[in-house]
Amino acid sequence: MTLTPRLASDSAACCWIPLFALRCETARRPELTSHPHPHPLALLAPDTGRRIWQVSSLARRAGVKPGMTVSQAIGLCPTLKLCEPDPVHYDEQFTRLVAALVTVSPVVEPVELGRVFVGTDGLEGLYGEPEKIVEAIKCGIRNAECGIESGSPLAHSAFHIPHSAFRVGWGRGKFVSWVAATRARPGAAVIVRPGEEGKFLASQPLGVLPLDPDTHRRLLQLGVRTLGALATLPEEAVVSQFGRSGRRLWRLAAGLVSEPVVGRVVPEPIVAALTFFSSIGDRDKTQLERSPPAGAVERLVVEFTAFAPGTVEQQLFARDANAAARAGRRRALQSAAQEIALRIKRPMLYHVIEVQPWSRLPERRYALIDYEP
């Protein structure tokens, strides 16, 4: 059996969109921010509707923070606008972003929603200096925003977050490029040239390291507040205090760790299309009966993507099936909600969330937020 070699790159560009999920909501619902006096926004956590996941800058200024309960957040900010999460939509938008970056480099490594590493080894032959490579990445993102994606027959579906929300960092290895992205202004880039990693990292705060709260607290008690201060300590002394993780933290702070970007093999989609040379009006398919098209059907397209190796682990298979079923139910609910809104011309669906479970008054115990399809 021949294994496909994994693509890797030592030089990296980090594309980062802070508050990716919240930006997805404001991008598809401009009324949330286009009002002359916009409300503070908060996105509920996907796993539970009783805690805050992401907050806007206005809500943060009012004291609302991620992880708060809904009752705490509303107590601090009575005008807070709560948004129900839509993880399926966020995943779709992130997939479109990754697809756009693949058109620039074959080495793309998604990390989390809103953060992607792009391997840039060899791209200097196509684009030139790092500044040109970063500009090519931004151009790919702009094309995705306009709906020009990878030659897909479904190119009408665009990535809706404006490219001005992106921050890009370029450097040797994932850590340096990630820190550079966190220091970039919205829509801009920070480039760390080879040999300048130590100088760049020296002034950065400890918060950029992957620290657990206890290690962070102990380092602050020792007077270590920047990566430069950590790198000046003897490596073995740090190891004796914090163990194996301490060695890794010290080497990251000193710029001695260069983790390569590891790409993934993107499967080619299977597309089946059927063209009707004479438009037909008969609709005998179940899905078309539920959501009939506006006019006669001229062409049908089916695309299969995101294939993965099979598994004999029944538990994993069941979990994937449950996730797919939940996503299908959510899409069906969204379709029904949209149809109701079109017919009645005003919202009639609400989501019940628990605000003050200890209250004896039902009107204080629960709150209603608009269900946005």
GUTILUM-570734 format. One record per residue: y, x, z of N, C-alpha, C in turn. Coordinates in steps of 0.02 Angstrom, whole numbers, m for minus. Layout:
<recs>
REC  n_north  n_east    n_up  ca_north  ca_east   ca_up  c_north  c_east    c_up
REC        Y       X       Z         Y        X       Z        Y       X       Z
...
</recs>
This chain:
<recs>
REC  n_north  n_east    n_up  ca_north  ca_east   ca_up  c_north  c_east    c_up
REC      m60      43       0         0        0       0       62      44       0
REC      107      33     m47       167       74     m53      224      38     m18
REC      257      73      28       314       45      65      378      61      28
REC      422      12      23       487       23      m8      531      64      38
REC      559     121      15       600      163      58      664     125      79
REC      684     136     141       744      103     167      805     143     146
REC      856     108     123       918      139     103      959     156     165
REC      990     215     165      1030      237     222     1091     275     197
REC     1142     278     239      1204      312     221     1236     340     284
REC     1257     404     282      1290      435     340     1363     414     347
REC     1398     408     292      1467      384     295     1466     308     294
REC     1513     278     331      1510      206     341     1579     176     341
REC     1582     114     318      1642       72     325     1622      11     365
REC     1660      m4     416      1647      m63     458     1697    m118     441
REC     1671    m174     419      1713     m233     405     1707    m281     464
REC     1762    m298     494      1761     m336     556     1812    m393     553
REC     1788    m452     571      1832     m511     578     1826    m536     649
REC     1876    m523     691      1872     m549     760     1871    m626     759
REC     1836    m655     807      1832     m728     815     1810    m761     749
REC     1755    m735     722      1732     m757     656     1719    m832     654
REC     1682    m858     704      1665     m929     704     1727    m973     708
REC     1774    m955     752      1835     m994     759     1876    m992     695
REC     1878    m934     661      1914     m929     598     1881    m971     544
REC     1815    m976     546      1781    m1020     498     1804   m1092     507
REC     1813   m1114     569      1835    m1183     582     1907   m1193     558
REC     1952   m1147     573      2021    m1156     552     2029   m1148     476
REC     1983   m1111     444      1987    m1102     371     1968   m1167     335
REC     1918   m1202     359      1897    m1264     326     1934   m1325     353
REC     1971   m1317     408      2011    m1372     436     2081   m1348     448
REC     2122   m1341     396      2189    m1312     404     2234   m1352     450
REC     2218   m1417     459      2261    m1458     502     2261   m1433     574
REC     2213   m1394     593      2211    m1368     662     2268   m1319     676
REC     2291   m1284     624      2343    m1234     633     2406   m1246     592
REC     2404   m1294     545      2463    m1306     503     2514   m1352     535
REC     2498   m1381     590      2545    m1426     625     2606   m1387     647
REC     2666   m1418     646      2726    m1382     669     2720   m1353     739
REC     2682   m1387     780      2669    m1362     848     2593   m1362     859
REC     2559   m1311     835      2485    m1310     839     2461   m1309     911
REC     2404   m1341     922      2375    m1344     988     2334   m1281    1001
REC     2327   m1261    1063      2279    m1207    1080     2209   m1231    1063
REC     2168   m1187    1035      2102    m1205    1011     2048   m1168    1051
REC     1992   m1201    1059      1934    m1170    1091     1871   m1197    1057
REC     1823   m1153    1046      1760    m1171    1015     1706   m1173    1068
REC     1669   m1229    1071      1617    m1236    1120     1557   m1192    1103
REC     1520   m1171    1153      1461    m1129    1142     1407   m1169    1107
REC     1370   m1138    1060      1318    m1175    1023     1260   m1198    1067
REC     1241   m1158    1117      1183    m1175    1157     1196   m1228    1208
REC     1258   m1234    1231      1276    m1284    1280     1347   m1306    1267
REC     1360   m1371    1275      1427    m1396    1262     1473   m1393    1322
REC     1453   m1358    1375      1493    m1358    1436     1530   m1293    1448
REC     1524   m1245    1401      1558    m1181    1410     1596   m1162    1346
REC     1648   m1122    1356      1690    m1101    1301     1660   m1038    1269
REC     1661   m1037    1203      1634     m980    1165     1690    m934    1139
REC     1734    m961    1098      1789     m922    1071     1854    m961    1079
REC     1909    m925    1089      1974     m957    1102     2027    m926    1057
REC     2077    m966    1039      2133     m942     999     2182    m904    1043
REC     2229    m871    1011      2278     m832    1048     2321    m877    1093
REC     2338    m937    1069      2377     m983    1111     2338   m1003    1173
REC     2274   m1017    1165      2233    m1035    1223     2225    m977    1270
REC     2219    m916    1243      2212     m858    1286     2275    m846    1328
REC     2332    m858    1297      2395     m851    1335     2400    m901    1392
REC     2367    m959    1383      2367    m1008    1437     2316    m993    1491
REC     2277    m940    1483      2228     m921    1533     2157    m939    1518
REC     2145    m970    1460      2076     m990    1442     2039    m928    1418
REC     1978    m920    1442      1937     m861    1424     1867    m883    1404
REC     1834    m845    1361      1764     m861    1344     1720    m861    1406
REC     1672    m906    1408      1627     m912    1465     1649    m962    1517
REC     1711    m985    1514      1734    m1036    1561     1700   m1102    1547
REC     1695   m1143    1599      1672    m1211    1589     1728   m1252    1557
REC     1709   m1308    1528      1759    m1351    1496     1810   m1376    1546
REC     1787   m1394    1606      1834    m1419    1657     1884   m1365    1677
REC     1861   m1303    1684      1908    m1249    1701     1959   m1238    1646
REC     1936   m1240    1583      1981    m1228    1528     2033   m1283    1522
REC     2012   m1347    1528      2060    m1402    1524     2107   m1402    1583
REC     2083   m1381    1641      2127    m1376    1699     2183   m1326    1688
REC     2168   m1271    1655      2219    m1220    1641     2264   m1240    1582
REC     2235   m1276    1534      2272    m1293    1473     2256   m1366    1453
REC     2294   m1415    1479      2278    m1485    1465     2283   m1503    1391
REC     2322   m1466    1351      2329    m1481    1280     2276   m1446    1237
REC     2226   m1418    1269      2175    m1380    1232     2136   m1426    1185
REC     2130   m1403    1122      2090    m1439    1072     2021   m1408    1069
REC     1969   m1448    1083      1901    m1424    1084     1868   m1438    1017
REC     1833   m1388     990      1798    m1394     926     1723   m1387     938
REC     1685   m1433     909      1612    m1429     914     1587   m1375     866
REC     1541   m1333     888      1518    m1277     845     1473   m1302     788
REC     1473   m1263     735      1430    m1277     677     1398   m1211     655
REC     1346   m1189     690      1315    m1123     675     1289   m1117     604
REC     1266   m1172     575      1241    m1169     506     1297   m1149     458
REC     1356   m1178     467      1413    m1161     424     1433   m1088     434
REC     1433   m1064     496      1452     m994     508     1403    m946     475
REC     1339    m962     480      1288     m920     447     1297    m919     372
REC     1313    m977     343      1324     m980     271     1383    m938     250
REC     1438    m942     288      1497     m902     271     1483    m827     278
REC     1446    m809     331      1430     m739     341     1384    m713     285
REC     1338    m755     263      1294     m735     208     1334    m722     145
REC     1384    m763     132      1426     m752      73     1466    m688      79
REC     1488    m672     139      1523     m608     149     1477    m550     135
REC     1416    m551     161      1369     m497     149     1353    m491      74
REC     1345    m548      40      1332     m547     m32     1389    m515     m70
REC     1450    m526     m48      1508     m496     m82     1509    m420     m72
REC     1490    m397     m12      1491     m326       2     1434    m290     m35
REC     1379    m325     m48      1324     m294     m85     1345    m277    m156
REC     1394    m312    m183      1418     m295    m250     1456    m230    m251
REC     1477    m205    m193      1513     m141    m189     1465     m84    m173
REC     1418     m95    m127      1371      m44    m106     1302     m76     m95
REC     1248     m41    m114      1181      m69    m102     1159     m62     m29
REC     1197     m24      11      1179      m12      81     1225     m53     125
REC     1202    m110     147      1242     m155     189     1199    m174     249
REC     1228    m167     309      1192     m183     371     1231    m233     413
REC     1213    m297     412      1246     m345     456     1225    m332     529
REC     1273    m340     574      1261     m327     645     1266    m392     685
REC     1319    m428     676      1331     m491     711     1380    m531     669
REC     1391    m593     686      1438     m634     649     1506    m601     649
REC     1531    m586     589      1597     m556     583     1599    m481     582
REC     1540    m447     588      1540     m373     586     1485    m348     541
REC     1503    m309     491      1456     m283     442     1473    m210     429
REC     1420    m168     424      1428      m98     405     1409     m90     332
REC     1449     m51     296      1437      m38     225     1428      37     217
REC     1371      58     191      1360      129     177     1399     150     116
REC     1433     207     121      1477      229      66     1457     296      36
REC     1398     323      54      1376      386      23     1368     376     m52
REC     1397     420     m91      1392      417    m163     1444     374    m197
REC     1480     333    m159      1530      290    m190     1592     328    m213
REC     1601     390    m187      1659      428    m209     1655     443    m284
REC     1594     446    m312      1587      457    m383     1610     397    m424
REC     1609     337    m393      1631      277    m428     1704     260    m415
REC     1726     270    m353      1793      248    m334     1840     305    m316
REC     1814     360    m290      1858      416    m271     1861     425    m196
REC     1920     439    m171      1932      453    m100     1917     392     m56
REC     1910     403      10      1896      346      55     1945     288      48
REC     2008     303      35      2057      249      27     2038     204     m32
REC     2013     235     m86      1992      196    m144     1929     155    m129
REC     1884     185     m89      1823      148     m71     1841      87     m29
REC     1886      96      19      1907       40      61     1940     m14      18
REC     1980       7     m31      2013      m42     m75     1961     m80    m116
REC     1907     m45    m138      1854      m79    m175     1819    m131    m131
REC     1810    m115     m67      1779     m163     m20     1825    m224     m12
REC     1890    m212      m5      1936     m268       1     1937    m311     m62
REC     1930    m278    m120      1929     m315    m183     1867    m360    m186
REC     1809    m334    m163      1749     m375    m161     1757    m435    m116
REC     1792    m426     m60      1804     m482     m14     1850    m533     m47
REC     1902    m509     m83      1948     m556    m117     1911    m595    m171
REC     1865    m563    m206      1827     m599    m256     1784    m653    m225
REC     1754    m637    m167      1714     m688    m132     1758    m746    m110
REC     1819    m731     m90      1865     m784     m69     1881    m831    m126
REC     1880    m805    m188      1894     m846    m246     1832    m879    m274
REC     1773    m863    m246      1712     m894    m269     1675    m854    m321
REC     1694    m791    m335      1660     m750    m385     1608    m709    m347
REC     1545    m731    m349      1494     m701    m307     1432    m682    m346
REC     1421    m618    m355      1357     m591    m374     1325    m624    m435
REC     1363    m656    m477      1335     m688    m536     1291    m748    m520
REC     1298    m776    m460      1255     m832    m441     1273    m895    m479
REC     1224    m936    m497      1241     m999    m530     1276   m1048    m483
REC     1277   m1033    m419      1313    m1075    m371     1377   m1041    m350
REC     1412   m1010    m398      1471     m970    m382     1530   m1012    m361
REC     1524   m1078    m363      1580    m1119    m341     1589   m1117    m266
REC     1537   m1097    m229      1541    m1094    m156     1574   m1029    m136
REC     1633   m1032    m108      1672     m972     m94     1672    m956     m20
REC     1690    m894      m5      1700     m872      64     1771    m889      82
REC     1781    m932     132      1846     m964     142     1893    m927     189
REC     1871    m877     225      1916     m841     270     1959    m794     230
REC     2025    m795     236      2068     m751     196     2056    m678     213
REC     2063    m636     162      2049     m564     172     2099    m532     219
REC     2156    m565     232      2206     m537     278     2180    m536     350
REC     2126    m572     364      2098     m572     432     2051    m513     444
REC     2034    m476     391      1987     m421     397     2020    m359     426
REC     1980    m322     464      1999     m254     485     1943    m208     463
REC     1961    m151     433      1912     m105     405     1922     m37     436
REC     1867      m5     455      1867       63     480     1818     105     440
REC     1837     166     424      1794      211     385     1786     277     423
REC     1725     304     425      1712      367     459     1640     388     452
REC     1622     441     487      1553      466     485     1513     430     539
REC     1465     390     518      1423      354     565     1452     287     585
REC     1409     245     612      1429      176     628     1478     173     687
REC     1468     216     737      1511      210     796     1584     227     779
REC     1594     281     743      1662      301     726     1695     248     682
REC     1659     222     634      1689      172     590     1703     107     628
REC     1661      90     676      1673       30     717     1735      38     760
REC     1742      94     793      1802      106     834     1864     105     790
REC     1859     135     731      1916      135     685     1935      64     664
REC     1886      21     653      1900      m48     635     1936     m85     692
REC     1917     m71     754      1950     m104     810     2023     m82     818
REC     2040     m25     789      2109        1     794     2150     m17     732
REC     2120     m50     683      2156      m69     622     2194    m134     633
REC     2251    m140     599      2288     m202     600     2254    m253     554
REC     2266    m318     564      2237     m368     520     2255    m355     447
REC     2205    m352     404      2215     m340     334     2224    m267     316
REC     2220    m222     366      2230     m151     353     2167    m112     370
REC     2170     m45     363      2112       m2     375     2134      61     411
REC     2088      90     450      2097      155     482     2041     200     457
REC     2059     259     432      2012      306     403     2010     369     447
REC     1950     387     468      1939      448     508     1902     498     462
REC     1937     551     443      1908      598     396     1857     644     431
REC     1810     671     393      1760      716     422     1792     774     460
REC     1767     788     519      1795      840     561     1847     817     610
REC     1872     756     603      1924      730     647     1897     679     697
REC     1830     673     701      1800      622     745     1818     633     818
REC     1811     696     842      1825      710     912     1897     695     930
REC     1943     716     888      2014      705     901     2031     631     902
REC     2001     593     855      2014      522     853     1986     486     913
REC     1924     503     933      1892      467     988     1921     485    1056
REC     1952     543    1062      1975      567    1128     2023     518    1162
REC     2066     485    1123      2116      441    1153     2093     369    1160
REC     2031     354    1139      2008      285    1142     1985     266    1212
REC     1995     203    1232      1974      181    1299     1899     175    1305
REC     1876     173    1367      1804      169    1380     1773     105    1353
REC     1813      53    1345      1787      m11    1324     1753     m11    1256
REC     1766      40    1215      1734       42    1148     1662      65    1153
REC     1641      93    1210      1572      115    1218     1527      55    1238
REC     1464      57    1220      1417        3    1241     1398      11    1314
REC     1443      m8    1359      1434        2    1431     1414     m63    1465
REC     1370     m58    1514      1358     m115    1558     1411    m115    1612
REC     1425    m172    1644      1479     m176    1693     1474    m124    1749
REC     1414    m110    1774      1407      m63    1829     1426       8    1808
REC     1403      30    1749      1421       96    1725     1496     101    1713
REC     1525      49    1685      1597       49    1673     1635      56    1739
REC     1614      19    1789      1648       23    1854     1642      92    1885
REC     1583     122    1882      1573      188    1911     1614     242    1876
REC     1620     237    1810      1660      285    1774     1734     278    1792
REC     1757     217    1800      1827      207    1820     1839     235    1890
REC     1791     227    1934      1798      254    2002     1801     330    2001
REC     1769     362    1951      1772      434    1944     1836     458    1908
REC     1880     411    1890      1941      429    1856     1934     438    1782
REC     1878     417    1752      1867      424    1681     1888     359    1647
REC     1940     363    1606      1966      303    1573     1968     308    1497
REC     1958     367    1470      1957      375    1398     1895     413    1377
REC     1878     411    1312      1821      448    1288     1832     523    1293
REC     1895     544    1286      1910      615    1293     1896     640    1363
REC     1914     599    1413      1900      619    1483     1825     622    1496
REC     1787     578    1466      1715      580    1474     1685     641    1440
REC     1710     658    1380      1683      714    1343     1698     781    1376
REC     1750     785    1417      1767      848    1451     1720     862    1510
REC     1685     811    1534      1637      823    1588     1575     859    1561
REC     1542     899    1602      1480      931    1580     1428     879    1562
REC     1394     888    1507      1345      840    1484     1291     828    1536
REC     1265     882    1565      1211      875    1612     1233     840    1676
REC     1296     847    1694      1321      811    1753     1322     736    1740
REC     1341     716    1680      1340      645    1662     1269     619    1661
REC     1222     660    1635      1152      640    1633     1124     631    1703
REC     1143     676    1749      1118      671    1817     1143     608    1853
REC     1201     584    1833      1230      524    1864     1204     460    1832
REC     1195     460    1766      1181      398    1730     1116     399    1691
REC     1078     453    1695      1013      456    1663     1017     464    1587
REC      965     441    1553       961      450    1480     1018     414    1444
REC     1038     355    1469      1094      320    1437     1159     359    1443
REC     1165     398    1498      1224      439    1507     1230     493    1453
REC     1174     522    1433      1176      572    1379     1201     541    1314
REC     1175     482    1299      1197      449    1238     1271     432    1241
REC     1295     406    1298      1366      390    1304     1409     453    1297
REC     1388     508    1326      1427      570    1321     1430     594    1249
REC     1375     591    1213      1374      614    1144     1413     567    1098
REC     1412     503    1113      1455      458    1074     1529     474    1085
REC     1547     485    1148      1617      500    1164     1639     566    1133
REC     1594     615    1128      1611      680    1099     1608     680    1023
REC     1587     625     993      1583      622     920     1523     658     892
REC     1471     668     932      1412      705     910     1356     660     884
REC     1365     595     889      1314      547     866     1339     516     801
REC     1299     521     750      1316      492     685     1258     448     662
REC     1257     387     685      1204      340     666     1216     316     594
REC     1167     326     550      1177      304     481     1173     229     473
REC     1204     204     421      1198      134     403     1131     125     368
REC     1091      78     392      1025       64     363     1028      m2     326
REC     1020       1     261      1024      m59     220      960     m99     223
REC      961    m156     195       903     m200     191      892    m218     118
REC      831    m232     102       814     m252      34      832    m326      26
REC      878    m339     m20       900     m408     m32      854    m439     m85
REC      817    m492     m68       771     m521    m117      809    m555    m173
REC      781    m550    m232       809     m585    m289      794    m659    m283
REC      845    m701    m291       831     m774    m284      790    m800    m342
REC      752    m851    m329       714     m887    m380      754    m949    m398
REC      774    m954    m460       817    m1009    m482      780   m1048    m536
REC      777   m1113    m529       748    m1157    m579      801   m1208    m598
REC      814   m1215    m663       865    m1261    m687      836   m1306    m740
REC      862   m1366    m742       841    m1415    m791      904   m1447    m821
REC      915   m1436    m885       974    m1461    m919      956   m1525    m957
REC      997   m1577    m948       988    m1640    m983     1036   m1641   m1042
REC     1010   m1635   m1102      1052    m1631   m1161     1088   m1697   m1172
REC     1059   m1750   m1151      1095    m1814   m1150     1096   m1837   m1077
REC     1157   m1847   m1051      1165    m1864    m980     1125   m1927    m963
REC     1095   m1925    m903      1055    m1981    m881     1087   m2014    m821
REC     1078   m2078    m815      1106    m2114    m759     1055   m2139    m709
REC      990   m2134    m726       938    m2156    m681      930   m2107    m624
REC      926   m2133    m563       919    m2090    m505      861   m2117    m463
REC      802   m2087    m471       744    m2112    m434      721   m2063    m382
REC      761   m2009    m368       743    m1961    m316      771   m1983    m250
REC      733   m1968    m194       753    m1993    m128      820   m1966    m107
REC      833   m1900    m115       896    m1871     m94      954   m1900    m133
REC      944   m1911    m198       997    m1939    m239     1012   m2011    m220
REC      961   m2046    m196       973    m2114    m173     1016   m2115    m110
REC     1005   m2065     m66      1045    m2062      m5     1117   m2040     m20
REC     1125   m1991     m64      1192    m1965     m81     1199   m1966    m156
REC     1212   m2022    m186      1215    m2026    m259     1274   m1986    m286
REC     1266   m1954    m345      1321    m1917    m375     1374   m1964    m401
REC     1434   m1937    m413      1490    m1979    m434     1480   m2004    m506
REC     1445   m1965    m548      1435    m1985    m617     1364   m1971    m639
REC     1355   m1972    m706      1289    m1959    m734     1270   m1886    m723
REC     1205   m1874    m715      1180    m1807    m702     1172   m1770    m768
REC     1201   m1710    m770      1195    m1668    m830     1150   m1608    m819
REC     1147   m1582    m757      1108    m1521    m745     1087   m1519    m672
REC     1025   m1499    m659       999    m1490    m591      980   m1417    m582
REC      998   m1387    m525       984    m1317    m511      953   m1313    m442
REC      898   m1277    m435       865    m1264    m371      861   m1189    m362
REC      884   m1164    m305       884    m1093    m291      850   m1079    m225
REC      802   m1033    m224       766    m1012    m163      788    m942    m145
REC      811    m932     m83       834     m867     m61      808    m852       8
REC      825    m793      34       810     m773     103      735    m774     117
REC      695    m744      73       624     m739      85      611    m686     138
REC      559    m694     175       539     m646     227      464    m637     225
REC      439    m579     250       366     m570     251      333    m622     294
REC      272    m642     274       235     m691     312      211    m663     378
REC      191    m707     424       167     m686     489      110    m731     511
REC       65    m703     549        10     m742     576       25    m765     647
REC       84    m748     671       102     m767     739      125    m840     739
REC       84    m885     765        98     m956     761      160    m975     800
REC      172    m940     856       229     m957     897      294    m942     860
REC      298    m885     826       357     m869     788      367    m919     732
REC      312    m937     699       317     m986     644      344   m1052     670
REC      319   m1074     727       342    m1137     755      417   m1134     772
REC      440   m1077     799       510    m1071     816      554   m1075     754
REC      532   m1040     700       570    m1043     637      571   m1114     610
REC      514   m1148     614       511    m1217     589      557   m1262     629
REC      560   m1254     694       604    m1294     735      677   m1282     718
REC      694   m1218     707       763    m1202     688      782   m1233     622
REC      735   m1230     574       749    m1260     509      756   m1336     515
REC      715   m1365     558       719    m1438     567      785   m1458     599
REC      809   m1419     648       874    m1433     679      930   m1428     628
REC      926   m1376     586       977    m1368     535      976   m1426     486
REC      917   m1450     467       912    m1507     422      940   m1570     453
REC      925   m1581     517       952    m1641     550     1028   m1637     554
REC     1054   m1577     566      1127    m1570     571     1160   m1584     503
REC     1130   m1559     450      1159    m1571     384     1157   m1646     368
REC     1102   m1680     387      1097    m1752     375     1150   m1790     415
REC     1162   m1768     477      1213    m1800     518     1282   m1789     490
REC     1295   m1729     465      1360    m1715     435     1371   m1758     373
REC     1318   m1765     333      1324    m1807     273     1339   m1879     291
REC     1304   m1905     342      1316    m1974     363     1386   m1983     391
REC     1409   m1933     430      1477    m1937     459     1530   m1937     404
REC     1520   m1896     353      1568    m1894     298     1570   m1961     261
REC     1512   m1991     252      1510    m2055     218     1545   m2109     258
REC     1536   m2108     325      1570    m2156     368     1645   m2147     365
REC     1667   m2083     367      1739    m2069     364     1769   m2092     298
REC     1733   m2085     243      1759    m2107     178     1764   m2183     174
REC     1716   m2218     206      1716    m2291     201     1767   m2322     248
REC     1772   m2296     309      1815    m2327     360     1886   m2298     359
REC     1894   m2239     328      1960    m2207     321     1988   m2181     387
REC     1948   m2178     439      1970    m2149     502     1909   m2128     542
REC     1917   m2077     586      1858    m2053     623     1834   m2105     673
REC     1769   m2112     677      1738    m2160     722     1682   m2130     763
REC     1670   m2065     755      1616    m2032     790     1645   m1982     840
REC     1614   m1981     900      1638    m1936     953     1579   m1901     985
REC     1593   m1844    1013      1543    m1804    1047     1557   m1807    1122
REC     1508   m1825    1162      1517    m1831    1235     1500   m1765    1267
REC     1547   m1738    1306      1536    m1675    1342     1549   m1687    1416
REC     1514   m1650    1457      1521    m1657    1530     1577   m1611    1553
REC     1627   m1640    1586      1686    m1602    1608     1684   m1590    1683
REC     1677   m1643    1722      1675    m1638    1795     1613   m1674    1821
REC     1555   m1641    1819      1493    m1676    1838     1492   m1699    1911
REC     1535   m1671    1952      1534    m1689    2023     1576   m1751    2039
REC     1616   m1774    1989      1660    m1830    2001     1620   m1896    2004
REC     1643   m1942    2045      1612    m2008    2050     1637   m2055    1997
REC     1693   m2038    1965      1722    m2081    1913     1696   m2061    1845
REC     1664   m2106    1809      1636    m2087    1743     1688   m2061    1695
REC     1751   m2090    1697      1802    m2068    1650     1825   m1997    1664
REC     1812   m1972    1724      1828    m1901    1738     1767   m1856    1728
REC     1709   m1886    1734      1648    m1846    1729     1635   m1824    1656
REC     1654   m1866    1609      1641    m1852    1539     1705   m1856    1499
REC     1705   m1822    1442      1761    m1824    1395     1734   m1833    1324
REC     1776   m1862    1282      1758    m1873    1212     1799   m1826    1168
REC     1766   m1791    1123      1801    m1752    1072     1779   m1777    1004
REC     1824   m1772     956      1809    m1795     889     1751   m1756     860
REC     1704   m1791     829      1650    m1758     793     1674   m1744     722
REC     1681   m1680     706      1705    m1660     640     1645   m1644     596
REC     1634   m1681     542      1577    m1667     498     1588   m1603     459
</recs>
